Amino acid sequence: MEGLGIKLIVNPNLYNKNPESSDLGRSIISNSIEMILEHGFESFTFKKLGAAIGSNESSVYRYFDNKHNLLMYLINWYWSWMEYRLVFLTNNISDPKEKLETAITQLVSLVKEDDQFSFINESKLQWVLIAESGKVYQINLVDEENQQGFYRTYKRVVQRVSDMILDINPNYEFPHMLVSTIVEGANHQRFFSEHLPSLTDYDEKKDCVVSFYTQLVLNTLN
């Protein structure tokens, strides 16, 4: 998807027709984010989506085979956007510690809408990721979909930050485990802060999630 000359690549095996290519496709994406966020993935259907966009479910099927692929598309888009943000924000930072801290902050912070992509609300999409991302890989078809490259972008993000960890401590044994723990754990903490606050140490006055994971990583590497 493009915004002001920026192109984000999403695995073409996820769609039948690129939703970026038409107003209808872009409407499918923006409305699916709203509906999944409001009603949850289990209650989300192409029939309901078709009604929301003033069309029918057959028009949605022209773009996606099923709602799983649509959710996978949304999560892939998010990680492509996150990869772009990581490169943009860290490319000119020479100090390894500062670069890693910047990357951690970007990975676990609540994001703001990026006006470079007008039909994607990245803030709402992040909450879809927080609530629903487990449904894209905790499934029976995970190995088959991995072979098709459906998780490639997420893995690239983890690899990118793992390399930053090794720049600080080349002897650290578990960089990928640490980064994936940061990402998945931060999503859990965000979810807990909204729904199960006694399971976290949420504070409205400061972003404890960023502070916690920054401290966790730096203390681990030291």
HUTA-V79202 format. One record per pair of residues at least 6 apart in sequence whose C-alpha atoms are under 6 Angstrom apart, sorted by sequence separation. I is the first residue (numbers start at 1). J is the second residue. If there is no record, write none. Layout:
BEGIN
I_J + I_J
END
This chain:
BEGIN
1_7 + 19_25 + 20_26 + 50_56 + 93_99 + 1_8 + 19_26 + 50_57 + 113_121 + 90_99 + 113_122 + 193_202 + 47_57 + 113_123 + 46_57 + 112_123 + 111_123 + 162_175 + 162_176 + 1_20 + 158_179 + 17_63 + 16_63 + 15_63 + 16_64 + 15_64 + 14_69 + 130_187 + 72_136 + 100_164 + 10_77 + 8_80 + 79_153 + 83_157 + 79_154 + 108_186 + 30_119 + 30_120 + 37_128 + 105_210 + 4_116 + 3_116 + 3_117
END
